Every structure is written in C-alpha cells, then in structure tokens.
C-alpha cells in the first residue's frame, strides 16, 4: 500500500509498505529496523522466534512512551519476560503485524505521541 502525506513534515513517517519492505519517506528498507519520528536505526534482532531480552535494550533510551512491535506478516506476542525492562520504564508495548504497526505509527506521529516502531520482517 502507498500513502500520500498531505502535510509536509520533517518527522519520519511510513510512505509505503508491503509484505517484505517498508518505505520511510523516500527510503526503502527490507531489514529489521527501529523507526522514531526523528531517527531510523537498524535493529539487530534476528527474527521473532529468536527474540531475547537484549534485543529490546536499544529501545530503552529512545525517550518513548509507546513501542509498536511489528511482528512480520502476522500478529504474534512476545513473552512478557522479553519486554520486562520496557514495562519497568513505563513504555507500553503493542504487538501487531508489520503493516498494522506502520499504519498505527503514522497516526500516533500525527498526534505528536512519543512512539517508536520496531519492525521484524521475519
């Protein structure tokens, strides 16, 4: 699906996504990544099945209130022990499929929420 952003913004937003890619602005990504309104970072998590607590460590100091965890082509839920450190910092975690995470992220950015999307393609 391709989005058309109607208001110019310097904040990162998803402009398109598919089963194996996302586009942030004009840049296409096909690997796991973390997107905040200000930054796009690689995410070294191997896959949903291989997630460990350490994979969530880069998200702790982003200054966010909400983490949207895009779990690939279908919605899956991580074990609570994996996101315990996020909960301790009062960061809410919402797990959803990758495409829903992109849509929800864009809405929350427009609402000026402190959000990040951590996206897994596998």
N, CA, C and O of each residue as an XYZ file, in Angstrom:
488
protein
N       0.843     -1.161      0.000
C       0.000      0.000      0.000
C       0.890      1.225      0.000
O       1.936      1.229      0.649
N       0.499      2.250     -0.705
C       1.239      3.503     -0.763
C       0.414      4.590     -0.096
O      -0.792      4.697     -0.317
N       1.086      5.402      0.732
C       0.437      6.504      1.404
C       0.804      7.799      0.714
O       1.850      7.894      0.072
N      -0.052      8.795      0.844
C       0.256     10.139      0.385
C       0.154     11.059      1.582
O      -0.928     11.250      2.137
N       1.278     11.627      1.980
C       1.297     12.544      3.112
C       0.870     13.910      2.607
O       1.442     14.432      1.650
N      -0.137     14.489      3.253
C      -0.685     15.752      2.764
C      -0.008     16.970      3.364
O      -0.030     18.044      2.763
N       0.586     16.829      4.524
C       1.250     17.976      5.148
C       2.750     17.719      5.174
O       3.180     16.632      5.559
N       3.549     18.695      4.774
C       4.990     18.496      4.821
C       5.460     18.362      6.265
O       4.981     19.072      7.150
N       6.376     17.470      6.491
C       6.870     17.254      7.843
C       8.310     16.782      7.785
O       8.728     16.121      6.834
N       9.061     17.132      8.817
C      10.437     16.662      8.924
C      10.489     15.372      9.732
O      11.562     14.792      9.897
N       9.351     14.918     10.233
C       9.308     13.707     11.035
C       9.205     12.476     10.148
O       8.597     12.509      9.078
N       9.805     11.400     10.608
C       9.730     10.140      9.865
C       8.313      9.591      9.896
O       7.669      9.540     10.944
N       7.846      9.186      8.730
C       6.547      8.528      8.596
C       6.673      7.482      7.497
O       7.499      7.610      6.593
N       5.854      6.459      7.583
C       5.839      5.424      6.552
C       5.065      5.936      5.349
O       3.917      6.363      5.471
N       5.701      5.889      4.192
C       5.045      6.343      2.964
C       4.545      5.167      2.133
O       3.738      5.354      1.222
N       5.015      3.960      2.436
C       4.549      2.751      1.741
C       5.016      1.537      2.529
O       5.955      1.617      3.322
N       4.345      0.412      2.299
C       4.787     -0.855      2.878
C       4.250     -1.986      2.040
O       3.301     -1.820      1.274
N       4.865     -3.128      2.192
C       4.435     -4.351      1.522
C       4.780     -5.523      2.421
O       5.106     -5.337      3.593
N       4.709     -6.726      1.879
C       4.999     -7.908      2.692
C       6.467     -7.999      3.091
O       6.792     -8.566      4.134
N       7.365     -7.441      2.262
C       8.794     -7.606      2.532
C       9.559     -6.282      2.537
O      10.779     -6.285      2.379
N       8.875     -5.161      2.713
C       9.558     -3.864      2.740
C       8.683     -2.823      3.421
O       7.473     -2.986      3.576
N       9.353     -1.743      3.820
C       8.662     -0.517      4.213
C       9.424      0.629      3.576
O      10.606      0.502      3.256
N       8.749      1.733      3.398
C       9.403      2.939      2.917
C       9.143      4.032      3.945
O       8.000      4.299      4.316
N      10.224      4.656      4.398
C      10.143      5.796      5.308
C      10.562      6.995      4.480
O      11.720      7.119      4.083
N       9.602      7.879      4.224
C       9.864      8.958      3.270
C      10.124      8.330      1.911
O       9.274      7.616      1.379
N      11.284      8.591      1.355
C      11.649      8.029      0.052
C      12.597      6.840      0.159
O      12.950      6.238     -0.855
N      13.013      6.492      1.384
C      13.991      5.414      1.581
C      13.292      4.082      1.817
O      12.422      3.973      2.681
N      13.675      3.079      1.050
C      13.106      1.730      1.177
C      13.980      0.897      2.111
O      15.208      0.971      2.057
N      13.334      0.100      2.969
C      14.024     -0.784      3.911
C      13.461     -2.189      3.773
O      12.254     -2.379      3.620
N      14.353     -3.166      3.829
C      13.950     -4.571      3.724
C      14.552     -5.403      4.850
O      14.556     -6.632      4.787
N      15.053     -4.737      5.867
C      15.658     -5.404      7.018
C      15.028     -4.864      8.290
O      14.438     -3.784      8.291
N      15.157     -5.617      9.367
C      14.608     -5.199     10.651
C      15.112     -3.809     11.015
O      16.292     -3.506     10.843
N      14.219     -2.967     11.518
C      14.615     -1.612     11.868
C      13.735     -1.037     12.959
O      12.659     -1.547     13.272
N      14.242      0.051     13.524
C      13.535      0.832     14.542
C      13.310      2.214     13.945
O      14.243      2.841     13.442
N      12.078      2.680     14.004
C      11.741      3.996     13.461
C      11.140      4.839     14.575
O      10.203      4.424     15.257
N      11.698      6.025     14.744
C      11.111      7.030     15.631
C      10.820      8.250     14.758
O      11.264      8.300     13.611
N      10.101      9.211     15.264
C       9.857     10.407     14.450
C      11.146     11.103     13.999
O      11.157     11.773     12.966
N      12.221     10.950     14.761
C      13.475     11.635     14.438
C      14.544     10.755     13.803
O      15.434     11.270     13.126
N      14.477      9.427     14.006
C      15.569      8.548     13.575
C      15.058      7.247     12.974
O      13.954      6.785     13.260
N      15.920      6.670     12.118
C      15.721      5.314     11.628
C      17.004      4.563     11.955
O      18.092      4.962     11.540
N      16.865      3.473     12.702
C      18.018      2.716     13.167
C      17.904      1.256     12.749
O      16.798      0.716     12.702
N      19.020      0.610     12.446
C      18.948     -0.832     12.196
C      18.614     -1.529     13.512
O      18.997     -1.059     14.583
N      17.901     -2.648     13.429
C      17.594     -3.442     14.615
C      18.210     -4.801     14.404
O      17.874     -5.494     13.444
N      19.103     -5.190     15.281
C      19.872     -6.418     15.120
C      19.119     -7.681     15.541
O      19.694     -8.769     15.501
N      17.872     -7.572     15.937
C      17.090     -8.762     16.269
C      17.042     -9.680     15.056
O      16.791     -9.221     13.941
N      17.277    -10.963     15.260
C      17.356    -11.901     14.133
C      15.977    -12.215     13.548
O      15.787    -12.167     12.332
N      15.028    -12.533     14.411
C      13.673    -12.891     13.985
C      12.780    -12.893     15.211
O      13.261    -12.775     16.338
N      11.489    -13.027     14.995
C      10.573    -13.064     16.137
C      10.897    -14.253     17.033
O      10.969    -14.116     18.254
N      11.089    -15.409     16.430
C      11.348    -16.631     17.203
C      12.640    -16.544     18.002
O      12.766    -17.196     19.039
N      13.591    -15.760     17.547
C      14.897    -15.667     18.200
C      15.013    -14.477     19.153
O      16.096    -14.225     19.683
N      13.920    -13.737     19.384
C      13.991    -12.561     20.269
C      14.482    -12.935     21.662
O      14.085    -13.951     22.231
N      15.360    -12.081     22.195
C      15.837    -12.202     23.572
C      15.714    -10.820     24.223
O      15.533     -9.818     23.531
N      15.811    -10.775     25.532
C      15.673     -9.508     26.254
C      16.630     -8.448     25.720
O      16.259     -7.278     25.617
N      17.832     -8.834     25.388
C      18.838     -7.879     24.913
C      18.413     -7.182     23.622
O      18.868     -6.071     23.354
N      17.557     -7.804     22.821
C      17.092     -7.169     21.582
C      16.286     -5.903     21.860
O      16.201     -5.022     21.004
N      15.701     -5.811     23.037
C      14.882     -4.649     23.382
C      15.686     -3.544     24.065
O      15.167     -2.446     24.264
N      16.936     -3.809     24.427
C      17.776     -2.816     25.112
C      17.924     -1.513     24.321
O      17.875     -0.446     24.932
N      18.103     -1.542     22.985
C      18.251     -0.270     22.255
C      17.011      0.622     22.329
O      17.088      1.812     22.020
N      15.888      0.070     22.727
C      14.636      0.825     22.775
C      14.434      1.557     24.100
O      13.571      2.428     24.207
N      15.222      1.206     25.098
C      15.017      1.745     26.440
C      15.319      3.231     26.556
O      14.690      3.923     27.357
N      16.253      3.729     25.787
C      16.685      5.114     25.935
C      16.271      6.006     24.770
O      16.935      7.004     24.487
N      15.191      5.660     24.100
C      14.722      6.464     22.969
C      13.781      7.590     23.393
O      13.397      8.417     22.566
N      13.410      7.628     24.661
C      12.501      8.672     25.127
C      11.086      8.485     24.630
O      10.396      9.461     24.333
N      10.642      7.236     24.537
C       9.307      6.938     24.014
C       8.367      6.508     25.134
O       8.798      6.100     26.212
N       7.081      6.610     24.848
C       6.043      6.110     25.750
C       5.409      4.843     25.204
O       4.878      4.033     25.963
N       5.464      4.671     23.883
C       4.788      3.552     23.223
C       5.746      2.902     22.228
O       6.398      3.581     21.435
N       5.817      1.577     22.287
C       6.553      0.808     21.293
C       5.555     -0.033     20.510
O       4.800     -0.818     21.083
N       5.563      0.143     19.203
C       4.769     -0.708     18.328
C       5.702     -1.781     17.792
O       6.643     -1.488     17.054
N       5.438     -3.010     18.162
C       6.265     -4.128     17.730
C       5.608     -4.779     16.529
O       4.590     -5.459     16.657
N       6.197     -4.568     15.358
C       5.701     -5.186     14.129
C       6.304     -6.570     14.007
O       7.516     -6.705     13.836
N       5.474     -7.601     14.092
C       5.950     -8.983     14.214
C       5.942     -9.746     12.898
O       5.806    -10.969     12.891
N       6.086     -9.041     11.793
C       6.123     -9.716     10.497
C       4.745     -9.781      9.872
O       3.907     -8.916     10.124
N       4.501    -10.804      9.055
C       3.243    -10.870      8.307
C       2.014    -11.203      9.153
O       0.882    -11.055      8.690
N       2.232    -11.650     10.387
C       1.088    -11.940     11.256
C       1.386    -11.469     12.671
O       2.542    -11.342     13.073
N       0.325    -11.216     13.410
C       0.459    -10.743     14.783
C       0.906    -11.887     15.684
O       0.324    -12.972     15.679
N       1.945    -11.622     16.451
C       2.443    -12.567     17.451
C       2.795    -11.772     18.699
O       3.081    -10.578     18.614
N       2.778    -12.413     19.837
C       3.016    -11.724     21.094
C       4.284    -12.247     21.752
O       4.430    -13.453     21.949
N       5.209    -11.341     22.095
C       6.434    -11.783     22.767
C       6.133    -12.190     24.204
O       5.178    -11.701     24.809
N       6.939    -13.073     24.739
C       6.794    -13.465     26.138
C       7.026    -12.220     27.004
O       7.928    -11.435     26.710
N       6.241    -12.024     28.053
C       6.381    -10.831     28.897
C       7.788    -10.629     29.470
O       8.182     -9.489     29.714
N       8.543    -11.685     29.687
C       9.892    -11.520     30.223
C      10.784    -10.751     29.256
O      11.739    -10.099     29.678
N      10.478    -10.821     27.958
C      11.296    -10.134     26.962
C      11.126     -8.611     27.034
O      12.055     -7.863     26.732
N       9.965     -8.174     27.424
C       9.678     -6.729     27.448
C       9.605     -6.175     28.877
O       9.144     -5.052     29.083
N      10.049     -6.941     29.840
C      10.002     -6.536     31.250
C      10.719     -5.200     31.493
O      10.204     -4.350     32.219
N      11.891     -5.012     30.898
C      12.642     -3.764     31.102
C      11.882     -2.562     30.545
O      11.940     -1.474     31.117
N      11.167     -2.753     29.428
C      10.349     -1.666     28.876
C       9.216     -1.318     29.833
O       8.942     -0.143     30.078
N       8.562     -2.336     30.371
C       7.471     -2.100     31.322
C       7.985     -1.365     32.563
O       7.298     -0.500     33.106
N       9.182     -1.710     33.004
C       9.763     -1.053     34.180
C       9.998      0.433     33.919
O       9.975      1.234     34.853
N      10.221      0.807     32.669
C      10.398      2.232     32.309
C       9.087      2.873     31.870
O       9.075      3.992     31.356
N       7.984      2.156     32.076
C       6.638      2.635     31.743
C       6.466      2.895     30.246
O       5.810      3.852     29.833
N       7.075      2.012     29.444
C       6.915      2.053     27.991
C       5.920      0.959     27.624
O       6.173     -0.224     27.851
N       4.796      1.360     27.060
C       3.787      0.395     26.641
C       4.223     -0.303     25.358
O       4.810      0.320     24.473
N       3.938     -1.583     25.263
C       4.293     -2.367     24.077
C       3.013     -2.914     23.454
O       2.221     -3.582     24.119
N       2.825     -2.625     22.186
C       1.692     -3.137     21.428
C       2.237     -3.982     20.288
O       2.954     -3.474     19.426
N       1.907     -5.248     20.277
C       2.353     -6.162     19.222
C       1.274     -6.251     18.152
O       0.089     -6.389     18.457
N       1.700     -6.169     16.895
C       0.773     -6.256     15.766
C       1.559     -6.674     14.531
O       2.790     -6.656     14.536
N       0.847     -7.049     13.478
C       1.582     -7.385     12.261
C       2.271     -6.134     11.733
O       1.912     -5.015     12.100
N       3.256     -6.329     10.877
C       4.100     -5.234     10.403
C       3.283     -4.118      9.748
O       3.534     -2.943     10.013
N       2.332     -4.455      8.915
C       1.563     -3.429      8.213
C       0.692     -2.626      9.173
O       0.563     -1.412      9.016
N       0.095     -3.280     10.158
C      -0.695     -2.557     11.161
C       0.196     -1.639     11.988
O      -0.220     -0.543     12.364
N       1.416     -2.079     12.272
C       2.354     -1.240     13.023
C       2.678      0.036     12.240
O       2.776      1.112     12.830
N       2.842     -0.074     10.933
C       3.124      1.107     10.102
C       1.951      2.087     10.137
O       2.144      3.288     10.322
N       0.749      1.573      9.961
C      -0.429      2.445      9.974
C      -0.609      3.129     11.330
O      -0.857      4.333     11.398
N      -0.484      2.360     12.395
C      -0.674      2.894     13.740
C       0.407      3.920     14.076
O       0.119      4.958     14.671
N       1.636      3.629     13.698
C       2.743      4.563     13.924
C       2.429      5.919     13.284
O       2.567      6.955     13.934
N       2.013      5.918     12.027
C       1.713      7.187     11.349
C       0.649      7.989     12.084
O       0.763      9.209     12.205
N      -0.366      7.326     12.567
C      -1.427      8.016     13.313
C      -0.860      8.638     14.587
O      -1.155      9.790     14.905
N      -0.046      7.876     15.313
C       0.497      8.375     16.573
C       1.499      9.504     16.360
O       1.594     10.402     17.197
N       2.241      9.479     15.268
C       3.161     10.577     14.961
C       2.381     11.859     14.712
O       2.771     12.922     15.196
N       1.285     11.776     13.963
C       0.456     12.954     13.703
C      -0.108     13.502     15.015
O      -0.261     14.714     15.173
N      -0.415     12.607     15.948
C      -0.921     13.026     17.254
C       0.201     13.522     18.175
O      -0.050     13.871     19.329
N       1.428     13.552     17.668
C       2.609     14.010     18.409
C       2.893     13.167     19.641
O       3.324     13.682     20.673
N       2.648     11.871     19.526
C       2.950     10.937     20.613
C       4.414     10.539     20.546
O       5.022     10.576     19.477
N       4.972     10.165     21.668
C       6.367      9.692     21.728
C       6.355      8.194     21.458
O       6.170      7.386     22.368
N       6.555      7.835     20.188
C       6.361      6.477     19.719
C       7.578      5.993     18.937
O       8.326      6.785     18.363
N       7.754      4.683     18.929
C       8.738      4.037     18.049
C       8.093      2.784     17.491
O       7.252      2.157     18.134
N       8.504      2.433     16.281
C       8.090      1.160     15.670
C       9.341      0.310     15.546
O      10.333      0.733     14.952
N       9.292     -0.882     16.104
C      10.381     -1.855     15.959
C       9.824     -2.949     15.050
O       8.913     -3.684     15.430
N      10.383     -3.044     13.853
C       9.797     -3.891     12.814
C      10.657     -5.106     12.508
O      11.857     -4.998     12.256
N      10.007     -6.272     12.538
C      10.638     -7.538     12.168
C      10.039     -7.989     10.847
O       8.818     -8.043     10.696
N      10.883     -8.305      9.911
C      10.404     -8.780      8.611
C      10.272    -10.291      8.577
O       9.633    -10.831      7.675
N      10.859    -10.983      9.539
C      10.794    -12.453      9.563
C      10.234    -12.938     10.868
O      10.103    -14.144     11.074
